[in-house]
Amino acid sequence: MQHVPLKVVLGSSSIRAFVAAPKHLKVVGVVRMGQEFGLLAMNEAGTYLRVNGSQNEELDPHAVQRALQIARLSGHQGEDHSQTVPTCAPTVAVRKRRRVIDPLLTAH
């Protein structure tokens, strides 16, 4: 099997795309291995995990450190949408329906 390098994206917006990790894990970012994505998290023992749903896969710490260093140096950070973006209130337009009454149909 061919070795697939890890790619890491740091930032809060990228994390929101996934279901929250268990509370005992510290979420760092999103990790990609080929076509597989997951949350990059760390447990109390300092082990890096890829969390995808209810599955936790232990990752090589050296590969994760390299991927984190590359992400920090290249600015591979997710866009931070945590600030509230002002939005306009929705506009509601009520239109009266017009009915055409045919005088020939109403004549008795």
N, C-alpha and C positions, 0 to 999 in steps of 0.2 A: 504494500500500500504506500502511496506517495505521501510525503509530509506536506500538509497544508499549513501555510503560515497564518498566525492569528492576526486579526485586525481589530483594533479597539477604537470605539468612539466614546469620548467622555462628554458628560453634560446631562442636564435634567430633562431636556425635551426628548432625547433619544430613549431615555429610560421609561418615559410615560407610555411608549408604544407597547410595553410588555405588562403582563400581570405582575403585581408586586411580589417581591421575594419574601420568604419567611422572615419574621422580625429578628431572628438571631443572626441574620446575614447582613453584612454591610455592602450595599450596592455601589459599585465603582463606575460602571458604564455599560455599554453594549459590546459584546464580543462577536466576531464573525470568523467562522472557520469554513472556508469554501462557501457552500450554499446554506450552511447552518448558522442560525443566529441564536443569541440568548443573552440574558443579563450576565454581566461579569460581576461576581460577588466574592466576598471574602468571609470565611467563618471565623469563630473566636480563636482557632488555632493558627490562623494566618494562611490557610490553604485557599487558593483561588478556585472558584467553581464557575461553571457555565450553568445557569439556571434557566430551564425552559419548561414552563408549566410545573409539573410536580417532579420533574427529573433534575437531579444535580449531578453534573459530570465534573470530576476533578481535573484541573488543567496543570500543565507543566509550568512551574513557577518561573523558570528561566525564560520560557517563551512569552509568558504574560508580562514579565518585567521589560523584555525587549519591545513588545507591542505597546506597552504603556509609554515607554520612552519615545518611541516613534510618534505616537499620538500626541504627546506633549510638544515635541519638537516641531512637528508639522502643523500644529494647530488643529488637529483633527478633533474638534469639539463640536458637539451638537449645538444648534442654535438655541439660545435661551429665551423661551417664550414665557418666562415666569412673570414678567411685568404685564400689568393689565393694559391691553390695547383698547383705547377708547372706541366705542362703537356708537353709531347713531341709533336712536330709537326707531323701531319699525313704523312705517307709515301705512295706515290703513285707509283705503279708499272704498267708500260704499257707493255703489251706483244703483240707481233706481232702474228696474227693468221696465221697459216700455212694451206694452201689449197693443198690437194693432187689432182693432175690432172691425171685422168686415160687416158693413151695414146690410149686405144681402143675406148673411147668415142670421142676423138678429131680427130680421123682419118676419112677422108671423103670417 
